[in-house]
Amino acid sequence: MSSARRTSLFLFLFFQSLYALTSSGNVFRIADEFEVYFQAENLVDHGDLSVPQALAIRQPVIVNGKVVGTQSVFFGKVGTDGKPYAPYGPLSAVLAVPHHLLGRAVAAVAGVPRVPRAQGLAWVILVGGITVLTSATAAALAVAGFYRAALALSTPGPAALVLSLLLGGATVLWPYGATLYSEAWQAAAFVWAAAWLLEARAGHGRRRARVIGAALVLTAAGLTKVTALIFAPAFVVAVLLDRSLTDRTRREVAAILLIGIVLAVAIHVRWNQFRFDDPFDFGYDWSETIPVLPPQAFALTDAPRGLAVLLLSPGKSVFLWAPVLVLAVLGARRAWQRERAMAIGCATATSLGLIVFAAYLFPEGAYAHGPRHLVPILPLMLLPAAGVEAGRWRRPLLAACAILGLVMALLALSVSHLEDQAISVSTNRYYEQVDPAPGRPANRYNLGYIPFVSALRSPGWMSSPTLGQGPDFFPLHLRQAQAQLPDGRAIPSWLIWAWPLMWLLSLAAAMLFRPQD
């Protein structure tokens, strides 16, 4: 095995183990997580992506401090076939199926029976928690893909390894590898598309297969979340401006990438037509957050404030949540001189992300840690730090990036984003109420919000016995379920301790593949 492949395998195994060890294992917070789990569960049970489970779960409706009724937790729309559908890309649940099946297998081995939800939730808590590992695999793939892309840019091996370790261990990518959001899969798809295109340009074997692979993962990114397609044109731009390729090669590669992008659009259109008989209806129900419908998804007048959210605010600044990007800023001039096409492609993706999502309804990404909308292109944003001259960074700068990024990641891993941002109306300042323009939301992100403070100040947060609260750690949630659920005793104590032990051993085993240079 070559040194590069060995290091790539080390990075994947190491971060797969690290992300699994620190996984939240909690899918029952907001629809963006639990409805994706329900999609995967229903896909295995009944062969379709509807979410009837969400309709069956009721929550109280509180008006002026009084419970006036109940409503389902379903977020989405009922399709023309009478089934409820979540407004998410069809591929997210499909990608989660292998880990969901693993969860079912573990439940069977541990002797945790599946009973109707009205009688117990132990099986769902266990299987759902293991299903979350799909994000751990995705984020680990993103780190390995970045390493491959960095090497293809002639980055010295040690420097490529340092950048990869900082990306995986000291940025917001880590928290997204521990929760059931789709952004980690998008990040993996985009950086592997970049890696394969760069390797094809560098003359690695099977060039056409690499280009087709890049087009297919762009399709996958778009099918995981439709807004991922906002970034896809950056790849076409980079190829068309790459003067190291012949005119014919540029046109051929760009055409193949466009086919991949169009394929994602076509599948989305057909999917929407099938569900709602409307090719442009993605199933979002905005009535809860937007007083005057229809929604105006983007408003350029809001972009300056949105840019402040994404770049300057303490709760969402991409530089606070990924301080290693400072190296990319410092390397931008060198990248422009030596790798202009790559630099333009990364700049295009970054500009599209900043401008589009700054003008979006929720530039902060709703309830989430850090700049959620920019996580898919985080590895691409870091690529300008790579290159033949990479590695000449001063150690204090590297240490500062590592320490700040690690602290932010560890805090985010410890505190559930929902518990931090919606712990109570009296202490939370995540959102502020506004008088919105027609089509815009009545609440907007508070620029002065500081993450983790409200949760860490909450009395008894560290020792909270309530299921799903307290430190956001899968074995802890299993222990809470064991103690509180009617069928919780079915969860064996050995499983709660064996889970972190297994991943610690996996981390140790990953070191066998560590680079030797």
N, C-alpha and C positions, 0 to 999 in steps of 0.2 A: 504494500500500500504506500502510495506517495506521501510525502510529508504534508502537502496541502490537503489531501483527502483525509489524512489522519487528524489533522487539526480541525477540519470541518466537522468530522465525526465527534471529536472531543467537544467542540462548542455545542453541537446539537445535544449530545447526551448530558453534558453538564447543565445546560440551561433547561432542558426538559426535566431533569431531576430537581433542579432548584425551584422552578416554577411550580412543579407538582407538589413539592414539599411545602411551599408557602401558599398554595391555592386556597381561596376562600371557601370553595365547596358550597357556596350559598347561591342558589338560583332564584330564591323566592324573595326578591326585593322589588324590582320594577319589571314592567312588561318586556323591556329590551332583553332581559335575561330569562325570565320564567316562560315567556311565550316561545322563545327559541327552544327551550327544553321541552315544552309541550309539543312543539312541532316534531322534534326528534322522537319523542315517545309515541305520538300518534302515528308517525310514519312507520315505525316498527310494528305497532299494534294493528293498524288498519290500512296502511299503505297510502295515506295522503297527508298533506301538510296543514290541514285545518287544526284548530285548537279548541275543541269542545270542552276541554278541561277548564279553560279560563272562564267560560260561561257558567260552569257549575260552582265556582268558588265565589262566595259572596263576602262583601265587606260592608261595614256600617256606613251610613250617610249621616254626617253630623252637621246640624244647622244651629248656630247660636249656642253651641255647647250641648245640644240635645240630639240623641239618636232618633232620626225621623224615618228610618227605613234601611234597606240594604240595596246594594248593586253589585253586579259582577265585576271582576277585575279585568275583564276582557278589554283589550285595546286593539281596535281594528275595525273591520266591517264584515257583515254577513254577505256571503256571495250569492250569486244567482241560483246556486244549488242548495241554498239554505244552510250552508256550513259557515262557521266563523273563521275568518282568516286574519292572521297577523300581518302587519304592513312591513314585512322584512323580506330580504332577498331569499329565494328558494334554496340557495346552496348552503346557507349557514347551518340549517338543521341536518342536511345531508352529510356535511363534514363532521358533524357531531355524532353521527350514528355509530361509528366504530367505538368511541369512548362510551357511548350509551350502552352498547352491547357488552362492553367490558364491565360496566357497572352492574348490569343484570347478572353477569356471570359471578361477580364478587358477592352479590346478594345471595345467589344460590349456594355458593360455597359456604358463606357465613351463616346460612340458615335463616335469613330474614325473609319472611313470606310477604307476598304482595296481597294486600287486602284492600277492599273498597276505601276510598279516601275518608269517608265518614267514620270508618272504624279505626283508622290509623294511618300515619304518614312516615313511619320508619323506613319503609322500602323506598319511598320517593326521596326522602332526605339523603339516603345512602347512594342511590343510583344517580340522582341529580348532582350530588357532589362530585361523583366520578366523571359524569358527563362534562363538567367544567374543564376537565383536563384537555379537551380539544383545543382550548386557548393556549395551554402550556406548550402543546406540540407546535401550534402555529407560531408562537413567539420564538420558540427555539429554532424553528426553521428560518425565521426572519434573521436571526443572528448569524446562522450558518450561511445563509444567502448573502448577507452583507460581506462576510469574510471572502466569499468567492468573488463578489463584485470588486472588492478592494484589491485582491490579487490580480484580477484582470486589468486593473488600472496601473499595474507594475508597482504596487505598494510593497515594500519589503515585508517579509513574513512577520517579524516581530511587531512592526508598526500596525499591520493589519490585525494582528491578534489583540493588541492593546485597544484599538478602536472598537473591535467586536466585543471585547469584555466590557468596555464602558457603555456601549449601546445596550447590551443585555443586562448589565448589573447596576447601572447608574442613570437610567432614564425611566420615563413613564411607560416604556414598553413592558417592564416587569409587572406592574400592577395589572396591565391588560392581558398578561399571560396567566393571571391568577383569577380572572373573572370571566363570565360567559358573554362577553361582548365580541363582536365580529371583527373589530379593528386589527387584532393580531393576525388574522388570516389575510386581511387586505395587505398589511405590511409585508407578510411573507410573499404574497403573490407579486407585489410590485418590485421588491428587491430581487427576487429570483428572475423576473423578467429582465431587469437591468443586468444581472449577472450573466444570463445566457446570451443576451445581445452583445455584451462586452467580450465574452469569451468567443463568440462567433466572429466578431471583428478581429480579435487577436489571432485567429487562425486555428483555434482548437478544433478537434475532430467533430464530425457531424454538424456542420454549420447550419444546414437547412433545418435539421431536427431541433437545434437550439432556438432558431428563430420561430419555428412553429410552436415550440414549447412556450416561448415568451408570449406569443399571441394567445395561446390557450390560458395561461395564467392571468392575462389581462381580462379574458372572458370570465374566468373564475372570480376575480376581484369584483367585477361588475355584478355578477350574480349573487355574491355574498351580501353586497349592499349597493343599491343603485347609485348613491352619491359617489361611490368610488370611481365611477366613470368620469367624474370631473377631472381626475388626475391623468387619465389614460392618454389624452392627446399629447402630453409632454413627451411620451416615448416616440411618437411619430415625428414630432418637431426635432428631437435629438437626432434621429436617424436621417432625416432629410437634410440636416445641416452638417452631417459628418463627412468632411472632405477627405477622410482617409479611405472612403468607399468610392467605387465607381458610380457614375450616374445611374447605370442600370441596376446595380446592387441596391442603391438607396431606394429607388422606386419599387423594386421587388419586396424589400424588407418592409418598407412603409405600407405597401399594399397588404401584406400578410398581417401586419399589426392592425390595420384598419378592419380587416375581415374579422379578427378576434373581437374588436370593440363593437362592430356592427352586430356580430352574433349575440353578444350580451344584450344589446338593445332589443334585438328581435325576440329573444327568449322572454325578456321582461314584458314586452308588448303582448306577446302571446299568452303569457301567464296572467297578466291583468285582464285580457280579453276573456280568458277562461273563467276567472273568478268573478269579475264584476261586469262583464260585457262592455268594458270601456278600456281601451289600450293605455290610457294615461291616468287611470285610477290605481294608485299604489296601495290603497286601503287605509290611509291615515284618517283618524277621526280627530279633527282639530277643535271640536266644539267645547272641549273642557278648558282649553287654554286661550282660545281666540274669541273674544266677545262678538265681533262683527265679522261673519264669514262672507265670502270665501277667503281663505288665507292668502296673503301676499308673501310667498316664501322668501323672496329676496327684495331688499330695499337698499339701494346704493346710498341713500341718505343716512342709513344706520352704519355704514361701513367704517367711518372713522372711530366710532365708539367700539365697534366689533374688533377693529385692529388693536385698540387699547386692551381689550379683553385678552386677545390671543398673544400679545407681545409684552404687555406691561403689568397686567394685574397679578397680584401675588398668588391667586388661586388657579390661574390658567396660563400664565406666561410660559411659552414653549422653552424659553431659555432657563427658566427656573426648574422646570420639570425635565429638561434634557440639556444640562449645562455643557455637555460635550459638544454641542453645536457651536460653541465659541471657536472650537478648532476648525470647523467648516468655514466660519466667517473669516478666520485668519488665513485659511488656505484658498479662499475664493479667487484671489488674484492669480495665484499659481495655477489653479485649475483652469481659469480662463485662458491662460497662455499655453498650457500643454494639452488640455482636454476640453476644448471649447464646446464641442457638441454635447458632451456630458454635462458641462457646467450650465449650458443653456437649458438642457432638459431638466436638470434639478431646479434651476431657477424658475422655469415655467411651471413645474409642479408646485413649488413653494408659493409662487405668486398666485396661481389659481386657487390654492387652498386658502391663502390669507384673504384674498379679495372676495371670493365666493362665500366663504363661511363667515367673514366679517359682516357681510350683508344678510346673512341667513337669519331666520326667525330666532334661533337659539345658538349664537356663536360659541357659547361655552360647552355645547354638547349635552345640555340638560344635566340630569344627575349623573355625575361621573368625576373621576379623578383627572385633573389636568386638562390639557387641550385635546379633547377626545377626537375632534375632527382632523387633527394633524397627525395623529398616531400612524395612520396608514402610510404616510410618506416620510416618517421619521428616519428610516434607514437611507432613503434617497437624499434627504436634507443633509445627512452626514457625509455623503460620498465626496464632496469637494475637499474634505480633510484628507482623503486618500491620495495616492500618487507616489511617484518615484522618490520625491523629496519628503514624504511623510516620515514622522518619527523624530523630527528635530525640535520637538516641543520641550519646553522647560518643565522640569519635574514639579515645581510648585503649581504650575498651571494644571498639569494632569491630576495632581493630588486634590486641587480645589474642585475640579470637575467631578472627580470620583466621590469625594466626601459629600458635596452638596447633593449630587444626584442620588447617592446611596441613602442619605437621610430622608429625602423626599419619597423615595421608593419604599423604604421600610415603614414610614409613617402611613403611606397609602395602603400598604399591605395589612397594617394593623387595624386601621379604622375603615369600616365599611363606608363607601361613598354616600350611601343613603343615610346612615346613622350620623355621619358628619354633617351632611347638608340639609337634613330634614329631621333633626333630633327633636325639635319642638319649635313651635311658632315664636315663643318668647325669647329663645336664645339664638335661633338661627338667623343669619343675615345673608344667606346664599342668594336669595332673590329679593327684589324690591317691587312693590306695586306701582304701576304707572297708568296714565290715561292714554291708551294706545291709539294709533291711527287705525283706520279700517283695515282689517286683514292681518294686523300684527298682534302679538300676545300682550296680555295685561300684566305680565310679570317679566322683568328683565334681570339679567345677571348683575349683581352688585359688585362694582369694581373694587370696593374696599374689603370684600370678603377674604378672610385669611383661613386657609384650610386647617382642619383638625382641632381647632381651638374649642369649638362648641362641644365636640364629643369628649375630648380629653378633660374638659372641665365638668362634665356631667358626673354627679355623685354616683359612685358604684359602677362606673362604666367598665372598669377592668374586671370586676367580679360579677358582672350582670349574669343572672341565671336564665334570663329569658331566651328562648330558642331564637337563634339568628342574630343576637345582639352581643355586645362586648367585642373583644379582639376577633378579627375576621379570619378564623383559622378552621379548616375543615374538621380536624379531630375534635376541637372544642365544640363545634356545632353537633357533631355526632354524640358527644358526651351529654350535651344539653337535651338532645332528642331522646337519648337513652333514659334520662331522668324524668322527662316531662311528658312524653307522648304515651298514649294508652298502650301502644304496642312497642314502646321504646326498649323494653327489656329484651326484645328479639335481637337487638344490636349487641353482639358479643364484645366484651371489654378488650379481648385480645386484638380485635380489629382496630380499635381506636389507637392502641399503642403500636401495632404492627405497621400502620400506614406511614407515619413519619419515619419509623425505623427503616422501612423498605427504601424510601427515597434517600435517606442518608447513606445507606449502603450503595445505592445507585450513584450518588454523587462521588463516593469513594471509588467505585468501579470506573466512572468516567475518567478519573485521573490516569487510568492506564493508557488512555489515548492522548494524553496531554502532549503538546509539542516538546521536542527534546532540545531545540535550539534556543 
